[in-house]
C-alpha cells in the first residue's frame, strides 16, 4: 500500500492521507488487545480522571447516545464503572477500573509497537525518533484545537 502524493505535492494532503491509513493500522493493532478505537479513546480520557457522560461526549466529539453504547460495553467487560453522584443520584460519573487501566496499557503498547515499526522502516534511528516526536506533537495540537473549538 502506498500513500500517494498529490500532483501538487501538498504536504497537508499527503499527511491527511497517511493519517487515514495510519488510523486503520492503529485499529488493527488495538484489535490484538481486544479494544476498538472508540474504547481506547475513552480509556485515554478516563486515564485523567472520572467524567460525566456529557463531559465525555463533549471531549470525544460524539453524541451522548454513542457514549452510552461505548460505556455499556465497557461496563460489561469491567473496564469502567458508573458511579452515582452523591449529591444527585440522577447523575453518574464514569471511572476507569484496574482492568481498564491494564487494557489501556496494553493498547498503548500495541500502538507504540506499531508506530516504532512503521517509523523504523527505511529510516535512520534519528529520523524514526523525529517521526515519532512529530506525531506526538499532534497530541498537544489536538488538545489546543479542541479547547479552542468548545463553546465558552
NUNUDREN-344564 format. One line per 4 residues: number of its first residue (from 0); for each residue x, y, z of C-alpha. Coordinates in steps of 0.02 Angstrom, whole numbers, plus 50000, padded with zeros to 5 digits. Each point is the difference from the previous one (the first is absolute). Example, Ala and Ser with C-alpha at 12.3 -4.5 7.8 and 13.67 -1.06 7.14 Angstrom:
BEGIN
0> 50615:49775:50390; 50069:50172:49967
//
This chain:
BEGIN
0> 50000:50000:50000; 50068:50168:49952; 49933:50165:50060; 50005:50099:49839
4> 50069:50175:49994; 49880:50120:49914; 50064:50075:49838; 50016:50171:50080
8> 50106:49923:50139; 49890:50075:50135; 50078:49933:50160; 49839:50026:50099
12> 49904:49889:49880; 50136:49868:50003; 49999:50006:50191; 49810:49987:50004
16> 50006:49847:49888; 50135:49922:50108; 49897:50036:50157; 49851:49909:49924
20> 50104:49845:49966; 50087:50013:50168; 49831:50004:50087; 49954:49833:49920
24> 50166:49925:50055; 49972:50064:50177; 49828:49918:49997; 50082:49835:49951
28> 50132:50017:50138; 49864:50034:50129; 49902:49849:49942; 50146:49891:50058
32> 49962:50055:50178; 49811:49992:49977; 49968:50187:49994; 49915:50109:49871
36> 50061:50177:49963; 49848:50078:50089; 50032:49892:50154; 50185:50045:49998
40> 49962:50187:49985; 49877:49985:50144; 50129:49912:50109; 50128:50134:49957
44> 49874:50132:50055; 49965:49908:50163; 50186:49984:50034; 49989:50183:50052
48> 49858:49970:50122; 49814:49968:50010; 49880:50089:49884; 49813:50017:49976
52> 49924:49928:49842; 49965:50178:49938; 50182:50050:50029; 50059:49844:49910
56> 49888:50036:49850; 50068:50177:49988; 50183:49951:50021; 49986:49854:49877
60> 49898:50104:49877; 49859:49871:49992; 49816:50001:50040; 49943:49943:50173
64> 49917:49840:49935; 50170:49947:49931; 50076:50021:50174; 49861:49894:50075
68> 50033:49860:49876; 50188:50004:50029; 49980:50005:50189; 49873:49858:50002
72> 50122:49885:49911; 50146:50054:50108; 49901:49977:50162; 49956:49824:49943
76> 50186:49965:49980; 50042:50082:50168; 50111:50130:49915; 49902:50148:50072
80> 49869:50026:50134; 49855:50118:50022; 49981:50085:50168; 49856:50103:50063
84> 50042:50179:50049; 49974:50010:50188; 49912:50168:49993; 49886:49954:49853
88> 49959:49816:49973; 49929:50039:49827; 50176:50041:49942; 50143:49878:49975
92> 50185:50008:49969; 50104:49873:49910; 50171:49943:50060; 50130:49878:49942
96> 50022:49835:50094; 50164:49907:50030; 49951:49887:49853; 49971:50155:49894
100> 50170:50070:50049; 50080:49836:49948; 49906:50003:49834; 50058:50179:49971
104> 50181:49951:50032; 49983:49853:49880; 49924:50115:49869; 50140:50127:50025
108> 50131:49863:49977; 49916:49931:49844; 49991:50172:49919; 50177:50047:50053
112> 50067:49839:49924; 49908:50037:49838; 50065:50179:49992; 50177:49945:50039
116> 49991:49869:49862; 49930:50122:49871; 50118:50141:50048; 50151:49885:49992
120> 49967:49939:49824; 50125:50073:49876; 50054:50134:50123; 50148:50031:50112
124> 49975:49991:50188; 50007:50190:50007; 49868:50019:49865; 49890:49868:50083
128> 50010:50092:50166; 49960:50165:49913; 49848:49918:49918; 49933:49942:50168
132> 50038:50169:50079; 49907:50088:49860; 49849:49888:50022; 50005:50027:50189
136> 49989:50187:49970; 49827:49972:49928; 49935:49951:50172; 50038:50176:50062
140> 49934:50077:49841; 49838:49901:50008; 49973:50048:50183; 50020:50184:49955
144> 49885:49980:49849; 49863:49918:50102; 50017:50128:50140; 49984:50144:49877
148> 49850:49925:49911; 49897:49968:50158; 49860:50123:50033; 50043:50122:50139
//
